[in-house]
Amino acid sequence: MKRAATLVFITILCALVALPLIAGEGRIPIWQYPTVITAPGKYIVTRNISSAGGPAPVIDILVPDVDIDINGFTLDASGSPAPVINILDDIVDVVIRSGNLVGGTASIERGLGAATLGQRVVLEDLQSKAATGAAIHLLDIRNVVIRRVNILDPQGHGIHLDRSAIGGFVNGEIENCSVRLPGLDGIHIDNGSALSIRHNRIEVAVNHGIHVANGYACLIGENTISDADNVGIYLETVDGSKVYNNVISRGEQGGMVIDVASHDNFILDNVVRQSGLGGAPVHPGIGGNGIWIQGDRNHLEQNTVNDSDGCGLLFNGNGNTFGRNMARGNDPFGLFCPAACGPLFPPDSCDLGAGNASSQNNMIPNLF
């Protein structure tokens, strides 16, 4: 009996001790406009909040070590000259998750006022709609994780990561996101290294689907891109990166472009179709090469490049290698396919460079 009473006492004592630990999470409620965060901690939104077009962000983060759970609610900055959520100063470990962001100059921004290098921003499970600029714009953040963010109809880029003010490179990952109807690029990266862009879907971009400028050691894989008004995937001054298993349909000015300053990249297992707004014979003569290699020492393998309004594979660079690619049904009247194609065979392949070599097992007419 005494032993049983002791066990009951210990159980009650343990329960009493546990109560402060559960309450000790201490998430701070966010419920009014504007909310200015001046203390580190965990925050939770407890109602829908609208700025009613006011001049301030709905939430302004001024300190590091902030975790915000939007908790499925909507933060609405429609008509406002400010972003929905603004991040300032030398921010370390900001996490924002689980909610709807409407209007504003951006859904989430660490913008041109940044004078110091931020360390880490994590954005997860967000819906962004109708930003008047880039939906997600993070300037000078060292490490960025963006997962499961659904972006609709921003007037600027869908996701814009930039290291222009201070220099250096941004790294991290952008994965399982959706960008529809961006006013510029779907995903735009300036200065990226050790950056993974995977499993994203981009539709009807006014400019490029994915544009990486000034980068190295990047992975761009398993993305689906349709109906970009410019190029599906554009690498500009990108070295030593891998572009693999992407599906690109109807890039108006080209499916994929590896520019003249991009070297030593591996282009593997991509499907590129109907470059040039639908491809021959639907839009004959508009122009749009399937994969256009302007840089040197890149390797292409197992790509499928069909039905373009230009060349299937076009090489302007030197010392590139390629093998086991398929190019069929590309348009001999496309504006971007030169008549003199060296040892390759227009319109499915064209070599205007020097020292480009094939393993001779491509499935391209007249090239085996």
Phi, psi and omega per residue, in radians:
M1 nan -0.794 3.133
K2 -1.102 -0.685 3.140
R3 -1.139 -0.718 3.124
A4 -1.114 -0.717 3.118
A5 -1.113 -0.656 3.120
T6 -1.117 -0.722 3.138
L7 -1.131 -0.708 3.095
V8 -1.084 -0.745 3.141
F9 -1.080 -0.748 -3.125
I10 -1.150 -0.706 3.135
T11 -1.093 -0.780 3.118
I12 -1.113 -0.712 -3.141
L13 -1.094 -0.745 3.131
C14 -1.111 -0.687 3.117
A15 -1.121 -0.709 3.128
L16 -1.160 -0.664 3.123
V17 -1.177 -0.594 -3.086
A18 -1.258 -0.435 -3.064
L19 -0.997 -0.833 3.120
P20 -1.106 -0.517 -3.141
L21 -1.180 -0.687 3.107
I22 -1.173 -0.799 3.140
A23 -1.236 -0.394 -3.051
G24 -1.177 -0.173 3.059
E25 -1.036 -0.667 2.929
G26 0.994 0.801 3.106
R27 -1.203 2.336 -3.038
I28 -1.593 2.210 -3.097
P29 -1.259 2.462 2.985
I30 -2.008 2.144 -3.032
W31 -2.537 -0.026 -3.048
Q32 -2.356 2.817 3.076
Y33 -1.909 2.386 -0.271
P34 -1.447 2.718 3.021
T35 -1.932 2.132 3.104
V36 -1.922 2.071 -3.092
I37 -1.632 2.010 -3.088
T38 -2.068 0.118 3.131
A39 -2.402 2.381 3.064
P40 -1.035 2.704 3.094
G41 2.648 -3.103 3.095
K42 -1.759 2.302 -3.077
Y43 -2.164 2.633 3.085
I44 -2.414 2.305 3.087
V45 -1.380 2.354 -3.044
T46 -2.034 0.065 3.090
R47 -2.869 2.868 2.982
N48 -1.154 2.461 -3.112
I49 -2.287 2.318 3.084
S50 -2.121 2.452 3.048
S51 -1.445 -0.197 -3.080
A52 0.894 0.634 3.117
G53 1.375 0.193 -3.107
G54 -1.167 2.902 -2.985
P55 -1.410 -0.226 -3.055
A56 -1.769 2.721 2.989
P57 -1.046 2.684 3.020
V58 -1.081 -0.789 3.064
I59 -2.241 2.253 3.133
D60 -2.071 2.014 -3.072
I61 -1.720 2.024 -3.063
L62 -1.922 -0.021 -3.052
V63 -2.362 2.809 3.079
P64 -1.424 3.061 3.055
D65 1.034 1.013 -3.130
V66 -2.153 2.314 3.106
D67 -2.158 2.047 -3.108
I68 -2.035 2.136 3.003
D69 -1.800 1.918 -3.135
I70 -1.293 -0.257 2.878
N71 1.140 0.504 3.104
G72 1.414 -0.007 -3.134
F73 -1.475 3.039 -3.114
T74 -1.951 2.267 2.989
L75 -1.872 2.049 -2.962
D76 -2.045 2.032 3.089
A77 -2.031 0.559 -3.140
S78 -1.002 2.302 3.141
G79 1.365 0.063 -3.099
S80 -1.580 2.563 3.037
P81 -1.513 0.314 -3.107
A82 -2.245 2.806 3.041
P83 -1.246 2.852 3.046
V84 -1.122 -0.892 3.090
I85 -2.177 2.235 -3.138
N86 -2.012 2.433 3.117
I87 -2.096 2.227 -3.118
L88 -2.075 2.837 2.889
D89 1.154 -2.874 -3.046
D90 -1.448 1.452 -2.964
I91 -1.587 2.268 3.076
V92 -2.065 2.251 3.026
D93 1.014 1.219 2.951
V94 -1.824 2.248 3.110
V95 -2.148 2.246 3.094
I96 -2.296 2.259 -3.034
R97 -2.589 2.721 2.782
S98 1.102 1.169 3.051
G99 -3.031 -3.138 -3.086
N100 -1.957 2.300 -3.112
L101 -2.144 2.121 -3.004
V102 -2.155 2.350 3.024
G103 1.215 -2.727 -3.097
G104 1.352 2.909 3.080
T105 -1.204 -0.362 3.011
A106 -2.768 2.739 2.994
S107 -1.274 -0.822 3.094
I108 -2.431 2.270 -3.076
E109 -2.474 2.351 2.773
R110 -2.085 1.715 -2.809
G111 -1.827 -2.573 -2.920
L112 -1.200 -0.237 3.094
G113 -1.351 -0.137 -3.094
A114 -1.167 2.209 3.141
A115 -2.045 -0.087 -3.137
T116 -2.287 2.925 -3.042
L117 -1.563 2.061 3.029
G118 -1.354 2.805 -3.028
Q119 -1.838 -0.844 -3.055
R120 -2.678 2.314 3.004
V121 -2.293 2.275 3.092
V122 -2.086 2.167 3.112
L123 -2.159 2.171 -3.056
E124 -2.453 2.475 2.940
D125 0.983 0.915 -3.125
L126 -2.056 2.658 3.000
Q127 -2.027 2.233 3.126
S128 -2.111 2.361 -3.114
K129 -2.459 2.276 2.887
A130 1.078 0.707 2.975
A131 -1.199 2.499 -3.137
T132 -1.471 -0.090 2.994
G133 -2.268 -2.537 3.040
A134 -1.171 2.431 3.133
A135 -1.146 -0.912 3.077
I136 -2.065 2.011 3.130
H137 -2.259 1.951 -3.134
L138 -2.120 2.020 -3.133
L139 -1.780 2.266 3.022
D140 1.002 0.923 2.964
I141 -1.940 2.270 -3.083
R142 -1.219 -0.813 -3.058
N143 -2.265 2.230 -3.060
V144 -2.263 2.329 3.012
V145 -2.165 2.070 3.129
I146 -2.217 1.985 -3.082
R147 -2.288 2.419 2.987
R148 0.933 0.886 3.060
V149 -1.901 2.196 -3.100
N150 -1.848 2.020 -3.017
I151 -2.031 2.253 -3.134
L152 -2.218 2.184 2.879
D153 1.032 0.849 2.950
P154 -1.379 2.620 3.117
Q155 -1.412 -0.319 3.048
G156 -1.882 -2.634 3.080
H157 -1.118 2.677 3.004
G158 -1.201 -0.993 3.082
I159 -2.229 2.197 -3.108
H160 -2.269 1.948 3.062
L161 -1.933 2.322 -2.926
D162 -2.523 2.367 3.028
R163 -2.130 0.736 -3.003
S164 -1.436 -0.526 -2.988
A165 -1.316 -0.677 -3.018
I166 -1.945 -0.441 -3.120
G167 1.730 -3.133 -3.078
G168 1.489 -2.824 -3.015
F169 -2.329 2.564 3.022
V170 -1.632 2.456 3.050
N171 -2.337 2.951 -3.102
G172 2.377 -2.508 -3.072
E173 -2.630 2.561 2.985
I174 -2.210 1.944 -2.978
E175 -2.458 2.479 3.042
N176 1.025 0.661 3.092
C177 -1.817 2.785 3.093
S178 -2.233 2.274 3.106
V179 -2.241 2.103 3.136
R180 -2.172 2.330 3.068
L181 1.056 0.776 3.047
P182 -1.249 2.541 3.140
G183 -1.322 -0.256 3.033
L184 -2.294 -2.133 3.140
D185 -1.435 2.629 2.997
G186 -1.130 -0.952 3.061
I187 -2.258 2.187 -3.104
H188 -2.220 2.110 -3.116
I189 -2.100 2.184 2.952
D190 -1.888 2.100 3.069
N191 1.155 1.320 3.131
G192 -2.102 2.447 3.011
S193 -2.479 2.638 -3.088
A194 0.829 0.764 -3.066
L195 -1.957 2.282 -3.138
S196 -1.892 2.156 3.082
I197 -2.114 1.725 -2.963
R198 -2.417 2.598 2.993
H199 1.049 0.605 3.102
N200 -1.802 2.741 3.104
R201 -2.149 2.214 -3.107
I202 -2.256 2.214 -3.082
E203 -2.244 2.328 2.945
V204 0.997 0.958 3.052
A205 -1.377 2.402 3.109
V206 -1.225 -0.441 3.055
N207 -2.074 -2.098 -3.121
H208 -1.506 2.713 2.993
G209 -1.223 -1.086 3.060
I210 -2.209 2.221 -3.130
H211 -2.257 1.989 3.060
V212 -1.947 2.092 -3.134
A213 -2.035 2.206 3.106
N214 1.110 1.377 -3.125
G215 -2.628 2.929 3.020
Y216 -2.724 2.773 3.114
A217 0.927 0.798 3.115
C218 -1.840 2.651 2.996
L219 -1.964 2.192 3.079
I220 -2.219 1.743 -2.955
G221 -2.514 2.552 2.996
E222 1.034 0.596 3.016
N223 -1.648 2.652 3.085
T224 -2.035 2.145 -3.049
I225 -2.282 2.198 3.120
S226 -2.332 2.456 2.951
D227 1.076 0.807 2.989
A228 -1.378 2.368 -3.139
D229 -1.246 -0.309 3.079
N230 -2.015 -1.839 -3.075
V231 -2.000 2.495 3.114
G232 -1.088 -1.017 3.056
I233 -2.238 2.167 -3.098
Y234 -2.169 2.034 3.047
L235 -1.785 2.134 -3.104
E236 -2.144 1.932 -3.086
T237 0.992 0.996 -3.141
V238 -2.144 2.239 -3.098
D239 -2.139 2.611 2.962
G240 0.999 0.721 -3.104
S241 -2.107 2.920 -3.101
K242 -2.132 2.235 3.118
V243 -2.089 1.949 -2.925
Y244 -2.519 2.542 2.991
N245 0.984 0.525 3.036
N246 -1.546 2.639 3.056
V247 -2.052 2.093 -3.060
I248 -2.202 2.160 -3.125
S249 -2.211 2.259 2.991
R250 1.053 0.919 2.897
G251 -1.366 2.066 -2.955
E252 -1.069 -0.720 -3.129
Q253 -1.784 0.054 3.098
G254 2.655 2.657 3.080
G255 -1.340 -0.895 -3.122
M256 -2.542 2.330 3.100
V257 -2.199 2.182 3.017
I258 -1.879 1.882 -2.869
D259 -1.315 3.055 -2.994
V260 -1.091 -0.400 -3.130
A261 -1.759 0.244 -3.126
S262 -1.893 2.141 -3.002
H263 -2.301 2.730 2.931
D264 1.088 0.615 3.112
N265 -1.762 2.694 3.141
F266 -1.957 2.052 -3.086
I267 -1.923 1.862 -2.900
L268 -2.271 2.278 2.880
D269 1.033 0.625 3.078
N270 -1.638 2.608 3.042
V271 -1.958 2.063 -3.097
V272 -2.198 2.099 -3.022
R273 -2.418 2.496 3.025
Q274 1.008 0.761 3.005
S275 -1.163 2.439 -3.075
G276 1.640 0.765 3.062
L277 1.011 0.954 2.980
G278 1.922 -0.368 3.061
G279 1.314 2.834 3.137
A280 -1.152 2.529 -0.008
P281 -1.674 0.233 -3.043
V282 -1.172 -0.770 -3.131
H283 -2.223 1.097 -3.042
P284 -1.129 2.409 3.006
G285 1.515 -0.052 -3.139
I286 -1.243 -0.683 3.084
G287 1.686 2.415 3.134
G288 2.816 1.826 -3.110
N289 -1.339 2.673 3.114
G290 -1.191 -1.218 3.043
I291 -2.178 2.127 -3.068
W292 -2.038 1.965 -3.104
I293 -1.794 1.876 3.135
Q294 -1.733 -0.371 -3.103
G295 -1.578 -3.041 -3.027
D296 -1.932 2.663 2.957
R297 1.050 0.572 3.012
N298 -1.613 2.685 3.140
H299 -2.129 2.280 3.125
L300 -2.038 2.317 -3.135
E301 -2.600 2.359 2.994
Q302 1.060 0.592 3.058
N303 -1.604 2.589 3.061
T304 -1.965 2.052 -3.012
V305 -2.311 1.679 -3.003
N306 -2.216 2.680 2.867
D307 1.093 0.748 3.117
S308 -1.671 2.772 3.007
D309 -1.563 0.738 3.124
G310 -3.047 -2.677 3.102
C311 -1.241 2.595 2.945
G312 -1.221 -1.080 3.053
L313 -2.026 2.170 3.110
L314 -2.185 2.164 3.124
F315 -1.939 2.112 2.918
N316 -1.898 -0.363 -3.133
G317 -1.419 -3.115 -3.042
N318 -2.116 2.644 3.028
G319 1.164 0.415 3.059
N320 -1.483 2.724 3.068
T321 -2.212 2.677 3.141
F322 -2.710 2.611 3.136
G323 -2.850 2.664 3.059
R324 1.005 0.558 3.046
N325 -1.635 2.729 3.030
M326 -2.078 2.287 3.046
A327 -2.465 2.031 -3.101
R328 -2.500 2.638 2.971
G329 1.205 0.379 3.086
N330 -1.405 2.859 -2.848
D331 -1.621 2.033 -3.137
P332 -1.194 -0.222 -3.121
F333 -1.790 0.092 3.131
G334 -1.072 2.508 -3.067
L335 -1.143 -0.453 -3.001
F336 -1.673 0.107 -3.105
C337 -1.869 1.798 -3.087
P338 -1.117 2.708 -3.130
A339 -1.263 -0.645 -3.122
A340 -1.655 1.907 -3.007
C341 -2.041 0.385 3.088
G342 1.093 -2.469 -3.060
P343 -1.352 -0.149 3.132
L344 -1.603 -3.067 -2.894
F345 -2.281 1.907 3.086
P346 -1.200 2.685 0.022
P347 -1.586 -0.030 -3.018
D348 -1.423 -0.351 3.083
S349 -2.713 2.611 -3.095
C350 -2.690 2.232 -3.097
D351 -2.065 1.904 3.089
L352 -1.907 0.110 -3.132
G353 -1.755 -2.835 3.137
A354 -2.260 2.443 3.038
G355 1.290 0.270 3.042
N356 -1.351 2.425 -2.997
A357 -2.353 2.525 3.119
S358 -2.061 2.626 3.034
S359 -1.388 0.007 3.039
Q360 1.181 0.400 3.046
N361 -2.180 0.592 3.043
N362 -1.404 2.635 3.046
M363 -1.700 1.203 -3.121
I364 -2.203 2.321 3.133
P365 -0.910 2.298 3.106
N366 1.208 0.158 3.091
L367 -2.377 1.933 -2.998
F368 -2.118 nan nan
